Amino acid sequence: MSQELFDRFTKCAVELLSVDAAKVTRDARFKEDLEADSLDLVEFVMALEEEFSVEVPEKELEGITTVGQAFDLIAAKAK
Amino acid sequence: MQGAGHRVAITGYGVVAPCGLGKDAFWRGLLGPGITSAKTVEIADWDPLPYFSNPKEARRSDRVEQFALAAAQEAFAMSGDLPYEPARMGSIFGTGIGGLRTLEEQVITRVEKGERRVSPFLVPMMMSNAAGAAISMRYHLQGPAETICTACAAATHAMGYAARLVAWGQCDAVVTGGAESALTLTAVAGFANMTALSSSGCSKPFDSTRDGFVFGEGAAVFIFERWDAAVARGANIIAEVLGAASNADAHHITAPSPGGVGAQACMRSALHDARLQPSDIKQVNAHGTSTPLNDSAEAQAVAAVFGSPTPPMTSIKGVTGHPLGAAGALEAAAVLLSFEHRLIPPTANTSTLGDDIACDVVIGEPRAWTPGPTISNNFGFGGHNGSVILGPAN
């Protein structure tokens, strides 16, 4: 896992979701741990798309519940 | 107020306006200078963060909702905790437009960046009921939560309906008032092109040289409560809602009916609701937008209803500008403050009344008075008229 990419991912989460960087861990669950609802996640993904110059179709987000899952999806596309 | 016999107490209120945040700053602003060189007046350096648990929550709220929640915070701090069943508490709120800033920003985003960049928060932020819904959610009010959008009469109509729910015995408390923040470049252009805005940039209601309104923003929120229940819980009762009325000109989309006949009927209906005679009214808080047509029709209506001399009449719009759907809310706050300070604030900027204004308009210095029943009027595009009668607590 690229720390540089994860730092950029974390920065987006801190800004968009109003959470401490320390809470943005691979195991953190968006809904339960980061208090992000479905609309927050849509906005967060938009920000990630801009930050990493990638496109994430909605169907690829199905089943994504943790920071680690979302990061892996983005990181795979950012290569 | 006619209903099931329940008197309606006001036990808390809060205000945010360009001339001051909080009721005391607002009052100082009302006694200060008016707007003399701007077509618009905004709340400068607005910071929503004190009214939200975190920046995300603030960002998810349009500015109009932020204003409403800020005013609600002050109102609840004043009234204290309401000990009623959530299902017996409601929120009946007013706005002319809703989250127009968000809509305009997102239209620009779509044009510049495409559909995939339009915020998922566009809809919940722009919808006109968002501010009232936010109050209902934050304070867990599970009774009626409805938003009234009758343009510049919205807050007055909301307060009338809110009071009715209490008077009828359907609610023990209703949070009401109005908010507006619609000063987008497009909205300003629209109002300017219909020649509603002051070309001189000076709001001077009822003046012989008035030439339009100055576009403002703000919010005021009130806690209406069943009088006997408020007494029972030891609440400090600030004022009483004595009556309210709503009707329509059914005449023209923007122009008032000739002679203000719709406004006359509305004021008479409010007096009937309050079981008061015209001579019982000790102050008129006018809609008084500073447009030639509104002020002329309103002054004719006031003179027709109250005779000569009229009760002292003032318009706060020389200071506040015209905050559209929030107008009635700011004006009701001004009335409560005029009870507290035993002064009627002057109509700022106005020096020479128009020939068509046969009313006792308070100009120059604030006027000392013995607080008594006060009628506040608001009129909205669409021909909507609203009047509410407030009285000091006793």
Chai-1 contact restraints between the chains, C-beta under 6 A:
chainA,res_idxA,chainB,res_idxB,connection_type,confidence,min_distance_angstrom,max_distance_angstrom,comment,restraint_id
A,S18,B,N54,contact,1.0,0.0,6.0,A-B,restraint_1
A,S18,B,P55,contact,1.0,0.0,6.0,A-B,restraint_2
A,S18,B,K56,contact,1.0,0.0,6.0,A-B,restraint_3
A,L39,B,P120,contact,1.0,0.0,6.0,A-B,restraint_4
A,V42,B,P120,contact,1.0,0.0,6.0,A-B,restraint_5
A,E43,B,P120,contact,1.0,0.0,6.0,A-B,restraint_6
